[in-house]
Amino acid sequence: MRTGRPLSSIVAAALLCGAAPALAQQAPAPASATLAPALVTTHSLPASPAVNVYYQLRGNAPIWFRDAAATEAAKLLPAILERGQLDGLADGPDLARMVEAAIARAKDPPLGTRPGSKPGSFLAEDKLLSAAWVQYVRALKAPVAGMTYGDPGLAPPVPKPDRILDDAQKASSLLQHVQSVAAVNPVYAQLRDAAWNRSRHGALAPDPRVAANLDRARMLPASGRYVLVNAATAQLWMYEDGKVQDTMKVVVGKRDTPTPMLAGTIHYVTFNPYWNIPTDVARKNVAPLVLKRGTAYLRAARYEVVSDWTGQATVLDPETIDWQAVVDGTREVHVRQLPGPANMMGALKFGFVNDLGIYLHDTPFKELLGKSKRNFSLGCVRVEDATRLARWFLGREPVAPSSEPEQYVRLDKGVPVYITYLTAVADGGRLAFVDDVYGRDPRADTGLAELQPIPSSASASASGAGIPASRR
């Protein structure tokens, strides 16, 4: 967003005068909200007033020009901000020029080394860099469009300016801190590098499809153990501290029952699971067959009708159910499939809290994993090798406590799972694309995004309890 005056003169004047332009605060959206992708402009974040207050409360101690090491970190900012449009900061290039000019004013010699200079000689420049850094970091931390968090603790909050500046001030190495924050995570960094290389070779405007993919990749952590499922390529990765430990194929949702973008925490592995059939599936698929074939159909399919989805559910006589009312939608019925070779959950399930009935689980239909397009489920994620995944989760050989249904084995520590939708990846430093199966990508401007299939080798090597009814 532009004004009549250059952005640099507005912010610079505000900082020099100890005040800042009136900037509207943008409140973070609820974790479960679906947001339209948008670039964060420098006029949408209250960076400058907070920066002034931060400095005043700390005796105007400098951050970026406090010593030679910090100044080296400051020199990284122009290049970081120059590509800011890829990070969701629309005015990144303008801020880059402002910061570059501020560094030029302060660089020779560094603060405190000029004969007769006093602490605070470069206060305005230091504050300007801090204002730019705050806006950049907040853009990186903006809510991810279309993402639902079954575990609210995984939803990254948009940090307040004083927290951003405190982290910078207290960093043992400001240079390493800036590099780490700007990298975001390995998946994001590789994708952004490929997009930036492409933009420097003629595609100057940010490709909206790439921007949407970067937005989705931002949610991934930079460290720790987690599982990444990419519904666009039907692939799963196990990560530890930013490095791929293992990978496998998965089956994901059909076009009309897409696997959602979702994050939750897996706390235990379930052996011998029931398949608790979602009520809409029971109404559309099970009830009509009961009317046609009788309740013998339920016994043949190893289905039973239960009172509810709780652990204390009682089994009901299917002859007492008005199945026509179920078909008509005037009665709700709870149907579950018993464990066994044909159970839709397979032998293992990896549940996590969410309102969408989505799990990771085993499957009896292994042949579907050999197909190049693996969109066959009702939304859940069927994994290629559930035993191998359970072994990674548990850190030991997975063994069922007994042959009884629903046997839970708790993980030593919960492991986050991120289900996202990446139709663009970095393949050897170049952007590669797959089909947008679910139609979630914005349309690319003509000539900006050339569709290139992702080779299978690239997709494979790129770097609590659940809701009872589950999509298979």
PALUM-574727 format. One line per 2 residues: for each residue x, y, z of N, C-alpha, C. Coordinates in pm, whole numbers, plus 50000, padded with zeros to 5 digits. Example, Ala and Ser with C-alpha at 12.3 -4.5 7.8 and 13.67 -1.06 7.14 Angstrom:
% residues 2
51319:49431:50780:51230:49550:50780:51320:49670:50780  51285:49775:50708:51367:49894:50714:51290:50003:50787
% end
This chain:
% residues 472
50085:49881:50000:50000:50000:50000:50088:50123:50000  50058:50218:49915:50140:50337:49902:50066:50459:49954
50143:50563:49990:50084:50692:50025:50145:50796:49935  50105:50921:49955:50158:51026:49869:50305:51050:49891
50352:51026:50014:50493:51043:50044:50564:50909:50038  50693:50907:50003:50767:50781:50002:50764:50717:50140
50753:50585:50143:50749:50512:50269:50872:50540:50353  50988:50548:50289:51111:50568:50364:51109:50699:50441
51057:50806:50380:51058:50936:50447:50958:50938:50562  50846:50866:50547:50746:50864:50654:50801:50795:50777
50855:50672:50758:50904:50597:50873:51027:50662:50932  51117:50707:50846:51240:50769:50897:51208:50894:50979
51117:50977:50930:51080:51098:51003:51016:51064:51136  50932:50961:51135:50865:50922:51259:50964:50875:51363
51061:50797:51321:51160:50746:51416:51249:50856:51469  51287:50947:51382:51375:51057:51424:51305:51149:51522
51173:51163:51508:51097:51253:51594:51046:51183:51720  51075:51053:51732:51029:50981:51850:50884:50941:51842
50825:50951:51723:50686:50910:51705:50679:50833:51575  50567:50769:51550:50554:50688:51428:50419:50713:51366
50402:50681:51239:50272:50697:51176:50167:50615:51249  50045:50660:51244:49937:50585:51305:49917:50457:51224
49946:50345:51286:49937:50217:51217:49830:50132:51283  49743:50074:51204:49634:49993:51257:49686:49857:51295
49649:49812:51416:49693:49680:51459:49608:49573:51395  49674:49470:51346:49606:49357:51284:49605:49243:51383
49488:49211:51438:49479:49106:51538:49494:48971:51473  49565:48877:51537:49577:48743:51482:49440:48677:51472
49418:48603:51363:49291:48533:51346:49287:48411:51436  49165:48361:51469:49155:48238:51549:49228:48123:51480
49278:48030:51563:49361:47922:51509:49288:47839:51405  49157:47823:51422:49084:47735:51331:49027:47809:51212
49052:47941:51202:48991:48019:51094:49056:47988:50961  48979:48002:50856:49031:47989:50720:49047:48129:50665
49169:48164:50628:49200:48300:50587:49235:48306:50441  49201:48415:50376:49241:48435:50237:49386:48477:50234
49470:48421:50145:49611:48459:50138:49624:48607:50110  49715:48674:50180:49734:48817:50159:49873:48855:50202
49930:48955:50136:50058:49009:50176:50038:49105:50292  50130:49100:50390:50124:49193:50500:50203:49317:50463
50140:49432:50463:50210:49555:50426:50267:49621:50550  50359:49715:50529:50420:49783:50642:50322:49875:50711
50204:49897:50653:50104:49982:50716:50004:49901:50796  50028:49772:50817:49932:49689:50887:49986:49638:51021
50108:49685:51060:50166:49637:51185:50214:49755:51268  50189:49752:51399:50222:49867:51485:50366:49863:51533
50460:49855:51438:50599:49835:51478:50662:49960:51540  50650:50076:51475:50728:50192:51516:50696:50244:51656
50568:50261:51695:50543:50307:51833:50601:50212:51936  50584:50083:51913:50635:49985:52009:50788:49988:52013
50850:50013:51900:50996:50021:51896:51044:50138:51982  50979:50252:51969:51019:50368:52049:51006:50340:52198
50895:50279:52237:50873:50247:52378:50980:50150:52426  51010:50049:52345:51110:49949:52383:51244:50017:52412
51286:50104:52322:51415:50172:52342:51412:50264:52464  51301:50337:52483:51292:50429:52596:51303:50356:52729
51237:50239:52738:51239:50163:52863:51375:50100:52891  51461:50096:52792:51592:50034:52809:51706:50134:52789
51676:50258:52816:51779:50362:52812:51838:50384:52676  51760:50355:52570:51806:50373:52432:51932:50294:52400
51946:50178:52463:52060:50091:52433:52044:50037:52290  52149:50043:52208:52139:49998:52069:52134:49846:52059
52079:49798:51952:52074:49655:51922:52167:49622:51806  52154:49698:51698:52221:49664:51572:52359:49727:51559
52383:49837:51628:52513:49906:51618:52582:49910:51754  52555:49809:51836:52616:49808:51970:52762:49766:51966
52799:49686:51864:52938:49645:51848:52957:49594:51706  53079:49557:51673:53110:49516:51536:53036:49388:51497
53020:49294:51592:52952:49169:51562:52805:49194:51529  52741:49281:51606:52601:49313:51580:52585:49384:51446
52681:49468:51414:52674:49539:51286:52681:49442:51169  52755:49333:51184:52759:49231:51079:52620:49171:51059
52546:49153:51167:52409:49103:51155:52321:49205:51083  52342:49332:51113:52264:49438:51048:52282:49436:50897
52403:49402:50855:52432:49401:50711:52354:49293:50635  52298:49195:50707:52218:49091:50641:52078:49141:50606
52031:49244:50677:51891:49284:50665:51850:49330:50525  51930:49410:50454:51885:49453:50321:51853:49337:50228
51939:49236:50224:51915:49121:50135:51792:49043:50180  51772:49030:50311:51656:48959:50363:51527:49032:50328
51528:49165:50346:51408:49244:50318:51381:49257:50169  51485:49253:50088:51469:49266:49943:51379:49155:49887
51387:49037:49945:51302:48927:49900:51176:48916:49987  51147:49021:50063:51038:49019:50159:50901:48990:50101
50879:49023:49974:50749:48993:49914:50721:48844:49914  50824:48762:49901:50806:48618:49909:50768:48575:50049
50806:48653:50150:50776:48621:50288:50645:48684:50335  50573:48748:50244:50446:48810:50280:50457:48955:50320
50574:49016:50307:50593:49156:50342:50596:49237:50213  50484:49300:50180:50471:49365:50050:50573:49476:50029
50605:49551:50135:50698:49664:50120:50842:49625:50152  50873:49497:50144:51008:49452:50174:51117:49524:50097
51103:49539:49964:51208:49609:49889:51226:49754:49933  51116:49825:49965:51127:49962:50014:51202:49966:50147
51166:49874:50236:51235:49868:50364:51383:49834:50346  51415:49749:50249:51554:49713:50224:51636:49836:50190
51582:49924:50107:51655:50046:50069:51671:50140:50188  51565:50149:50273:51575:50233:50392:51685:50182:50485
51685:50051:50507:51784:49991:50597:51924:50005:50541  51938:49985:50411:52070:49999:50349:52124:50140:50366
52036:50239:50351:52078:50378:50369:52116:50406:50514  52039:50349:50608:52069:50369:50750:52204:50307:50787
52232:50190:50732:52361:50125:50760:52476:50207:50702  52453:50262:50583:52557:50344:50521:52588:50466:50606
52486:50523:50668:52508:50641:50753:52586:50605:50879  52570:50482:50925:52628:50445:51054:52754:50360:51044
52788:50317:50925:52891:50213:50916:53034:50262:50937  53062:50388:50917:53202:50430:50918:53224:50547:51012
53280:50522:51127:53313:50392:51185:53196:50342:51271  53202:50218:51323:53095:50166:51407:53074:50250:51532
52961:50234:51593:52923:50311:51710:53029:50303:51819  53064:50420:51871:53155:50427:51984:53301:50431:51947
53334:50415:51818:53476:50414:51781:53520:50546:51719  53425:50630:51678:53462:50759:51622:53510:50850:51735
53623:50920:51717:53672:51009:51823:53565:51110:51863  53532:51113:51992:53436:51209:52042:53291:51166:52027
53268:51048:51968:53129:51006:51952:53072:50964:52086  52940:50975:52098:52872:50939:52222:52777:50823:52196
52754:50743:52299:52654:50637:52283:52521:50698:52238  52459:50635:52144:52333:50687:52093:52350:50771:51969
52474:50781:51917:52497:50862:51798:52418:50809:51680  52392:50677:51676:52319:50618:51566:52187:50561:51613
52125:50625:51710:52001:50575:51767:51890:50570:51663  51876:50677:51583:51769:50679:51482:51786:50564:51384
51910:50539:51342:51935:50430:51248:51908:50295:51313  51948:50280:51440:51926:50155:51511:51777:50126:51524
51700:50229:51557:51555:50213:51571:51490:50182:51436  51541:50240:51332:51484:50213:51201:51504:50066:51163
51623:50013:51189:51648:49872:51162:51556:49784:51247  51537:49822:51371:51450:49744:51458:51306:49747:51408
51259:49863:51362:51123:49872:51310:51106:49782:51188  51205:49781:51100:51199:49696:50981:51201:49548:51021
51286:49513:51118:51298:49374:51161:51166:49326:51225  51104:49410:51306:50978:49374:51369:50871:49344:51264
50862:49430:51164:50761:49410:51060:50789:49283:50980  50914:49256:50956:50951:49135:50882:50915:49010:50960
50952:49005:51088:50927:48886:51169:50777:48863:51185  50702:48970:51205:50557:48956:51221:50491:48908:51091
50546:48948:50978:50494:48897:50850:50519:48747:50839  50637:48703:50882:50669:48560:50879:50577:48479:50969
50532:48540:51077:50453:48469:51177:50302:48488:51158  50261:48548:51048:50118:48569:51025:50045:48436:51015
49917:48430:51054:49841:48303:51048:49842:48243:50909  49847:48111:50902:49852:48039:50775:49710:48020:50721
49690:48057:50596:49558:48049:50535:49510:47905:50528  49388:47880:50574:49326:47749:50561:49372:47644:50659
49454:47681:50757:49511:47584:50850:49422:47569:50974  49398:47445:51016:49324:47417:51138:49419:47352:51238
49412:47395:51363:49500:47341:51466:49417:47260:51565  49428:47126:51556:49364:47041:51655:49428:47058:51791
49557:47088:51792:49630:47120:51914:49661:47269:51910  49587:47350:51989:49609:47495:51985:49752:47537:52017
49824:47452:52090:49962:47484:52125:50056:47486:52006  50013:47429:51893:50096:47429:51772:50074:47553:51687
49971:47630:51717:49944:47751:51640:50041:47860:51682  50135:47898:51595:50235:47997:51636:50171:48134:51652
50186:48197:51768:50129:48331:51786:50210:48435:51710  50143:48541:51669:50215:48653:51609:50286:48727:51723
50419:48727:51727:50489:48784:51842:50474:48935:51851  50473:48984:51973:50467:49128:51995:50605:49190:51967
50606:49318:51927:50734:49382:51893:50838:49373:52004  50796:49392:52132:50897:49389:52237:50959:49251:52252
50881:49146:52225:50937:49010:52231:51037:48989:52118  51004:49038:51999:51094:49025:51885:51227:49094:51914
51218:49215:51968:51340:49292:51995:51416:49234:52114  51345:49182:52214:51410:49118:52327:51492:48997:52281
51432:48918:52191:51503:48801:52139:51630:48843:52067  51622:48952:51992:51740:49001:51920:51844:49057:52018
51798:49132:52116:51889:49194:52213:51963:49090:52296  51894:48982:52331:51951:48882:52421:52021:48767:52350
52015:48765:52217:52078:48656:52142:52228:48654:52167  52282:48535:52191:52427:48525:52213:52504:48565:52088
52444:48539:51971:52500:48584:51845:52386:48642:51763  52384:48773:51746:52277:48838:51670:52281:48791:51524
52400:48767:51474:52415:48719:51336:52344:48585:51317  52372:48491:51407:52309:48360:51398:52158:48369:51422
52117:48456:51511:51975:48474:51540:51900:48522:51416  51953:48622:51348:51890:48675:51228:51883:48568:51120
51992:48495:51103:51994:48388:51002:51890:48281:51033  51879:48243:51160:51787:48138:51201:51641:48181:51181
51608:48300:51225:51470:48349:51212:51431:48361:51065  51520:48415:50983:51491:48435:50842:51480:48304:50765
51551:48200:50811:51545:48070:50743:51409:48003:50761  51342:48028:50873:51210:47975:50908:51218:47824:50934
51233:47743:50829:51253:47599:50842:51313:47551:50711  51373:47433:50707:51442:47388:50585:51352:47378:50462
51229:47329:50478:51139:47316:50364:51109:47454:50306  51077:47547:50394:51046:47683:50351:51167:47749:50286
51284:47736:50348:51404:47802:50297:51438:47754:50156  51427:47624:50132:51460:47571:50000:51360:47620:49895
51233:47621:49931:51130:47667:49837:51147:47816:49807  51174:47895:49910:51193:48039:49889:51318:48067:49807
51426:47993:49831:51548:48014:49753:51522:47986:49605  51447:47878:49578:51416:47846:49438:51329:47955:49376
51234:48006:49452:51146:48113:49401:51225:48241:49379  51319:48270:49468:51398:48392:49456:51493:48382:49337
51553:48266:49317:51639:48247:49200:51560:48267:49071  51437:48220:49073:51351:48233:48955:51314:48378:48930
51287:48452:49039:51246:48592:49024:51360:48677:48970  51483:48638:49001:51598:48713:48952:51633:48680:48808
51558:48584:48751:51579:48549:48611:51458:48585:48526  51392:48694:48563:51288:48748:48476:51149:48753:48533
51114:48663:48626:50979:48666:48683:50979:48755:48806  50959:48884:48786:50977:48982:48894:50861:48981:48992
50739:48967:48943:50624:48968:49033:50612:48835:49104  50579:48835:49234:50562:48708:49305:50450:48625:49243
50480:48501:49211:50381:48410:49157:50282:48377:49270  50153:48403:49251:50057:48378:49360:50053:48233:49404
50080:48141:49312:50080:48000:49351:50199:47970:49441  50315:48024:49409:50432:48005:49493:50411:48070:49629
50352:48191:49628:50325:48261:49754:50234:48178:49844  50132:48114:49786:50042:48030:49864:50116:47910:49923
50207:47851:49846:50284:47737:49896:50381:47778:50005  50443:47893:49990:50531:47943:50095:50452:47966:50223
50332:48018:50208:50246:48042:50323:50220:47911:50397  50193:47805:50322:50165:47674:50384:50289:47613:50447
50405:47639:50388:50529:47580:50439:50579:47649:50565  50532:47772:50589:50581:47848:50705:50546:47783:50837
50438:47705:50842:50391:47652:50970:50482:47544:51026  50570:47487:50944:50653:47376:50990:50760:47425:51087
50791:47346:51191:50894:47388:51286:51034:47372:51228  51127:47444:51286:51267:47436:51242:51342:47325:51314
51290:47279:51428:51361:47179:51506:51261:47084:51571  51315:46983:51638:51230:46887:51706:51184:46775:51614
51109:46680:51670:51055:46568:51594:50913:46603:51549  50884:46574:51424:50748:46592:51375:50729:46512:51247
50603:46489:51214:50566:46422:51091:50505:46525:50997  50548:46522:50872:50492:46607:50767:50422:46519:50665
50295:46550:50639:50220:46484:50532:50186:46589:50428  50228:46565:50305:50193:46654:50195:50081:46588:50116
49960:46640:50131:49844:46581:50063:49852:46599:49912  49926:46699:49866:49936:46723:49722:50016:46615:49651
50117:46560:49718:50201:46455:49659:50176:46319:49722  50085:46312:49822:50055:46187:49891:50184:46121:49943
50259:46199:50020:50387:46153:50074:50398:46195:50220  50465:46116:50301:50486:46145:50443:50635:46144:50471
50677:46238:50558:50817:46244:50602:50822:46248:50753  50926:46187:50810:50955:46195:50953:51077:46284:50969
51060:46394:51041:51167:46493:51058:51220:46493:51201  51348:46520:51212:51408:46544:51342:51513:46653:51327
51489:46765:51397:51579:46881:51392:51609:46923:51249  51505:46931:51169:51518:46982:51033:51569:46884:50931
51595:46759:50971:51648:46659:50878:51550:46543:50861  51537:46496:50738:51448:46384:50708:51509:46255:50762
51432:46185:50846:51476:46057:50899:51424:45939:50818  51305:45956:50760:51243:45849:50683:51128:45909:50604
51081:45835:50506:50968:45882:50425:50891:45762:50373  50764:45783:50343:50682:45674:50287:50564:45733:50213
50504:45652:50128:50385:45692:50054:50263:45689:50146  50163:45768:50110:50035:45763:50180:49922:45772:50079
49804:45733:50121:49681:45755:50045:49606:45868:50115  49560:45965:50037:49490:46080:50094:49350:46091:50034
49280:46199:50069:49140:46214:50032:49114:46230:49884  48994:46186:49844:48949:46206:49707:48926:46355:49682
48901:46388:49557:48875:46528:49522:48754:46582:49598  48650:46498:49614:48529:46545:49681:48532:46522:49832
48634:46455:49884:48654:46440:50028:48801:46470:50059  48845:46592:50035:48988:46625:50046:49041:46616:50188
49165:46575:50199:49235:46578:50327:49262:46723:50365  49219:46766:50482:49235:46907:50520:49378:46941:50561
49409:47070:50563:49534:47116:50622:49511:47124:50773  49594:47051:50846:49564:47027:50987:49692:46999:51064
49697:47045:51188:49812:47015:51275:49760:46968:51410  49820:46862:51461:49783:46810:51592:49900:46734:51651
49881:46682:51770:49989:46611:51838:49948:46467:51866  50029:46373:51823:50005:46231:51846:50068:46191:51978
49985:46138:52069:50034:46101:52202:50046:45951:52220  49977:45873:52138:49990:45729:52154:49955:45657:52024
49997:45533:52018:49968:45444:51906:49855:45351:51950  49756:45333:51863:49643:45245:51894:49655:45116:51814
49663:45003:51884:49666:44872:51821:49523:44817:51815  49494:44739:51713:49363:44675:51696:49248:44776:51703
49254:44880:51624:49152:44987:51638:49017:44946:51579  48912:45006:51634:48783:45006:51567:48790:45107:51453
48704:45089:51353:48677:45200:51262:48540:45254:51299  48538:45369:51361:48413:45436:51397:48365:45515:51276
48263:45466:51213:48219:45519:51084:48150:45654:51104  48192:45759:51036:48125:45888:51049:47976:45876:51018
47896:45952:51090:47750:45938:51078:47701:45968:50938  47764:46059:50866:47718:46087:50730:47749:45969:50637
47862:45900:50663:47896:45782:50583:47800:45668:50616  47767:45654:50744:47671:45551:50783:47535:45574:50717
47496:45699:50708:47366:45731:50648:47367:45707:50497  47477:45748:50430:47480:45739:50284:47520:45602:50233
47603:45530:50308:47660:45406:50256:47613:45279:50328  47604:45288:50461:47571:45167:50537:47421:45144:50542
47344:45244:50581:47200:45227:50600:47128:45178:50473  47158:45231:50353:47089:45180:50234:47115:45031:50210
47237:44983:50244:47267:44841:50225:47196:44754:50328  47177:44810:50449:47100:44736:50548:46956:44720:50501
46897:44826:50445:46761:44817:50393:46751:44716:50279  46858:44708:50200:46857:44620:50084:46885:44474:50121
46981:44452:50212:47028:44316:50241:46989:44265:50379  46940:44355:50463:46907:44315:50598:47027:44328:50691
47005:44301:50819:47113:44318:50917:47224:44214:50902  47199:44111:50818:47306:44014:50791:47425:44083:50725
47396:44191:50653:47505:44269:50591:47602:44321:50697  47548:44368:50809:47632:44422:50916:47723:44315:50973
47669:44193:50994:47751:44084:51049:47861:44043:50952  47827:44041:50823:47927:44001:50723:48041:44102:50715
48007:44229:50732:48109:44335:50725:48178:44358:50858  48139:44282:50962:48192:44298:51099:48162:44437:51154
48041:44485:51125:47994:44611:51178:47904:44583:51299  47908:44673:51395:47812:44666:51505:47763:44806:51537
47639:44813:51584:47577:44940:51620:47599:44964:51768  47645:45084:51802:47672:45117:51942:47596:45241:51983
47586:45260:52114:47507:45371:52167:47571:45506:52144  47703:45511:52145:47775:45638:52130:47921:45607:52101
48005:45710:52101:48146:45691:52070:48234:45685:52194  48178:45681:52312:48259:45681:52432:48316:45542:52460
48411:45537:52553:48468:45409:52592:48369:45321:52666  48257:45377:52711:48156:45301:52783:48036:45268:52694
48053:45277:52563:47942:45253:52470:47890:45110:52483  47758:45095:52466:47697:44963:52469:47657:44923:52326
47664:44793:52299:47627:44742:52168:47475:44730:52160  47417:44778:52051:47272:44777:52032:47232:44669:51931
47109:44621:51943:47054:44527:51847:47017:44604:51720  47080:44573:51604:47050:44649:51481:46905:44636:51437
46835:44530:51485:46695:44514:51448:46607:44621:51512  46659:44687:51615:46581:44792:51682:46598:44929:51617
46681:44937:51516:46711:45064:51451:46615:45087:51333  46560:45204:51323:46478:45243:51208:46574:45289:51098
46615:45197:51014:46717:45226:50913:46666:45321:50806  46535:45321:50780:46480:45417:50684:46492:45558:50739
46474:45573:50869:46490:45704:50932:46636:45749:50923  46729:45652:50932:46872:45688:50917:46898:45739:50776
46843:45667:50676:46859:45710:50537:46798:45848:50515  46683:45872:50577:46613:46000:50560:46680:46114:50635
46773:46080:50725:46843:46182:50800:46770:46228:50924  46664:46157:50964:46589:46196:51084:46635:46122:51209
46723:46023:51189:46782:45954:51302:46931:45934:51277  47008:45949:51383:47153:45930:51373:47189:45795:51433
47282:45726:51369:47324:45595:51417:47476:45590:51426  47525:45516:51528:47668:45498:51547:47705:45356:51508
47786:45343:51406:47828:45211:51358:47980:45204:51361  48033:45094:51411:48178:45076:51410:48212:44939:51351
48331:44932:51293:48380:44805:51237:48478:44744:51335  48460:44615:51362:48548:44546:51456:48688:44528:51398
48789:44517:51486:48925:44492:51436:48931:44361:51359  49025:44355:51267:49042:44235:51187:49111:44267:51056
49138:44169:50975:49211:44190:50849:49145:44290:50755  49011:44298:50758:48941:44387:50665:48909:44523:50725
48949:44546:50851:48918:44674:50915:48982:44789:50839  48905:44893:50815:48953:45006:50734:49070:45079:50799
49086:45066:50932:49197:45130:51001:49323:45043:50996  49309:44919:50949:49422:44828:50951:49454:44784:51092
49580:44754:51119:49621:44704:51250:49663:44814:51346  49691:44934:51294:49743:45043:51377:49678:45175:51338
49658:45258:51439:49602:45392:51416:49683:45492:51496  49701:45612:51439:49774:45720:51506:49679:45839:51517
49606:45844:51627:49503:45946:51643:49556:46072:51707  49489:46181:51680:49521:46308:51747:49395:46393:51749
49385:46479:51847:49265:46558:51867:49242:46652:51749  49122:46645:51691:49079:46743:51591:48929:46726:51572
48863:46828:51522:48718:46827:51504:48676:46771:51370  48771:46718:51292:48742:46676:51156:48743:46525:51138
48773:46450:51244:48775:46305:51235:48887:46252:51148  49002:46318:51150:49115:46279:51065:49220:46206:51148
49266:46092:51098:49373:46014:51160:49479:45979:51057  49593:45933:51106:49687:45855:51026:49661:45710:51064
49659:45620:50969:49632:45481:51005:49681:45384:50898  49685:45259:50937:49719:45146:50850:49605:45127:50750
49623:45037:50654:49518:45010:50557:49528:44866:50507  49414:44799:50484:49420:44666:50423:49437:44672:50272
49423:44790:50214:49428:44804:50069:49567:44853:50025  49667:44769:50041:49805:44807:50012:49826:44836:49863
49745:44776:49777:49766:44793:49633:49748:44939:49590  49670:45016:49664:49648:45157:49628:49775:45240:49645
49865:45194:49731:49989:45269:49754:50086:45256:49638  50062:45164:49549:50148:45150:49432:50108:45238:49316
50000:45310:49329:49953:45397:49220:50021:45533:49227  50036:45598:49112:50101:45729:49108:50012:45837:49167
49881:45826:49145:49785:45917:49206:49716:45842:49318  49726:45895:49441:49677:45819:49556:49569:45896:49632
49466:45935:49560:49352:46006:49620:49232:45912:49625  49223:45835:49734:49119:45733:49743:49044:45734:49876
49087:45812:49974:49027:45803:50107:48913:45903:50124  48848:45894:50239:48742:45989:50275:48799:46110:50347
48931:46121:50350:48997:46236:50414:49111:46196:50504  49103:46076:50565:49212:46030:50651:49336:45997:50567
49446:45976:50636:49574:45947:50572:49612:45801:50599  49613:45719:50494:49653:45579:50505:49802:45568:50477
49876:45509:50569:50022:45507:50556:50070:45376:50496  50182:45384:50427:50239:45269:50357:50286:45160:50451
50354:45201:50559:50413:45103:50652:50386:45151:50794  50270:45110:50848:50230:45156:50981:50324:45105:51089
50377:44986:51073:50470:44931:51173:50597:45015:51180  50649:45053:51064:50771:45136:51062:50746:45272:51123
50630:45329:51095:50596:45459:51153:50580:45446:51304  50514:45340:51350:50498:45319:51494:50633:45301:51562
50724:45234:51496:50858:45213:51552:50929:45347:51570  50912:45437:51473:50975:45569:51483:50911:45651:51595
50780:45646:51605:50710:45718:51711:50754:45670:51849  50758:45539:51868:50783:45482:52000:50931:45470:52034
51016:45463:51930:51158:45444:51955:51191:45301:51993  51100:45208:51966:51121:45066:51996:51027:44985:51909
51041:44854:51914:50954:44768:51834:50810:44779:51884  50715:44808:51796:50576:44821:51839:50512:44685:51864
50465:44664:51985:50402:44537:52023:50269:44567:52091  50163:44502:52046:50031:44521:52105:50027:44462:52245
49974:44535:52344:49964:44482:52481:49878:44356:52489  49776:44347:52402:49691:44229:52399:49619:44226:52265
49537:44124:52246:49462:44112:52121:49327:44182:52129  49297:44244:52242:49170:44313:52259:49166:44439:52171
49045:44486:52137:49034:44608:52056:49086:44731:52130  49129:44827:52052:49167:44960:52103:49269:44952:52216
49386:44899:52186:49495:44891:52283:49589:45011:52262  49601:45094:52366:49679:45218:52354:49818:45201:52413
49919:45248:52339:50056:45253:52388:50103:45397:52378  50130:45457:52491:50162:45599:52497:50306:45626:52452
50325:45734:52377:50459:45779:52339:50525:45844:52460  50657:45837:52467:50729:45904:52576:50705:46054:52571
50692:46107:52451:50665:46249:52432:50581:46266:52306  50479:46349:52315:50393:46371:52200:50470:46423:52078
50428:46378:51960:50494:46418:51836:50393:46491:51748  50423:46615:51708:50331:46688:51620:50323:46625:51481
50207:46634:51421:50189:46595:51282:50130:46715:51208  50190:46750:51096:50145:46861:51013:50100:46807:50879
49973:46823:50850:49921:46784:50720:49903:46912:50640  49979:46926:50534:49974:47047:50455:49950:47013:50308
49967:47113:50222:49932:47097:50081:50031:47177:49998  50142:47110:49961:50248:47177:49887:50248:47129:49743
50203:47215:49654:50203:47182:49512:50329:47233:49443  50414:47303:49516:50542:47351:49463:50652:47309:49559
50763:47260:49506:50879:47224:49587:51004:47269:49513  51114:47271:49589:51244:47300:49529:51306:47169:49482
51336:47161:49355:51395:47041:49296:51527:47081:49231  51637:47054:49303:51768:47092:49251:51783:47242:49232
51723:47320:49324:51733:47465:49315:51632:47529:49222  51550:47449:49155:51448:47501:49065:51310:47470:49120
51212:47551:49082:51075:47526:49123:51014:47414:49039  50945:47324:49104:50871:47220:49034:50730:47216:49092
50635:47177:49010:50495:47182:49050:50426:47048:49026  50322:47023:49104:50233:46910:49079:50093:46964:49057
50004:46878:49011:49866:46919:48988:49802:46965:49119  49722:47068:49109:49646:47118:49222:49517:47036:49232
49527:46917:49291:49417:46822:49291:49292:46879:49358  49310:46952:49467:49197:47002:49544:49154:47144:49505
49223:47204:49408:49185:47338:49363:49206:47445:49468  49309:47433:49549:49335:47530:49656:49428:47643:49615
49498:47627:49505:49595:47729:49465:49527:47845:49393  49575:47967:49415:49528:48079:49331:49579:48061:49189
49511:48121:49095:49555:48111:48956:49679:48196:48936  49780:48137:48873:49904:48211:48844:49882:48302:48725
49947:48418:48727:49942:48507:48611:50008:48438:48493  49962:48472:48375:50014:48410:48254:50166:48421:48247
50230:48308:48227:50375:48307:48209:50455:48300:48337  50386:48309:48452:50462:48310:48577:50494:48169:48626
50396:48081:48621:50418:47946:48675:50407:47843:48565  50518:47791:48527:50521:47689:48424:50511:47552:48492
50410:47474:48456:50386:47348:48525:50494:47247:48489  50567:47203:48592:50669:47101:48575:50640:46992:48676
50624:46868:48633:50595:46761:48730:50712:46739:48823  50680:46703:48947:50783:46673:49044:50826:46527:49027
50952:46500:49000:50997:46360:48990:50974:46288:49121  50949:46157:49115:50924:46082:49236:51042:46088:49331
51163:46095:49277:51281:46102:49363:51285:46232:49440  51237:46341:49378:51237:46470:49446:51135:46472:49558
51016:46415:49531:50912:46417:49634:50950:46330:49752  51031:46228:49729:51067:46137:49837:51185:46187:49917
51265:46277:49860:51387:46316:49930:51384:46460:49975  51278:46538:49945:51271:46676:49989:51272:46681:50143
51389:46787:50123:51404:46806:50264:51274:46861:50337  49721:46231:52218:49590:46254:52277:49486:46166:52208
49382:46160:52223:49282:46082:52153:49225:46165:52041  49184:46097:51935:49119:46167:51826:48969:46164:51842
48902:46241:51759:48757:46235:51754:48718:46093:51713  48625:46028:51781:48599:45886:51759:48565:45849:51615
48475:45922:51550:48441:45888:51412:48555:45930:51322  48602:45841:51238:48720:45877:51159:48698:45850:51011
48750:45943:50931:48750:45927:50786:48857:45829:50749  48824:45734:50664:48925:45635:50627:48992:45675:50497
% end
